[in-house]
């Protein structure tokens, strides 16, 4: 089994499964405007060397984060039948957090 490993400041994202709308027995694909891509980070590079002094600037993203990418930003690759998106960390538009889960964790730690 092959595995992708991000280098420098790259992130590798596994797309979230999209559900197609169904009306009766008819599958209706979403052909509207291009939407932002949503997926889960599966690999993050260590960072990028600073241009000023060569020190490593570590990446902020972490494996397991759910993120939003621009529709035309990442490179789309396929490995062993699975599609992945690869892009620099600075192309991530947003981190999607489950605020309800964060609230539960805060309540547990405060007790």
MOVEN-V22596 format. One line per field, one symbol per residue. psi: psi as a letter, one per 20 degrees, with the letter a starting at -180 (. if undefined). burial: I if it has 9 or more other ideal C-beta (glycine too) atoms within 8 Angstrom, else O. A space follows every 50 residues. Layout:
# MOVEN-V22596
psi: ???
burial: ???
This chain:
# MOVEN-V22596
psi: pqpppqrckqqpppqqpppqppocjppoqojbqprqppappiqprhaqqq hgjiqpoqqhqqpipprpqqhjgqppqpolipqqpprqhiiphqpoqnhg ghgghghghi.
burial: OOOIOIOOIIIIIIIOOOOOOOOOOOOOOOOOOOOOIIIIIIIIIOIOOI OOOOOOOOIOIOOOIIIIIIOOOIOOIOOOOOOIIIIOIOIIOOIOOOOO OIOOOOOOOOO
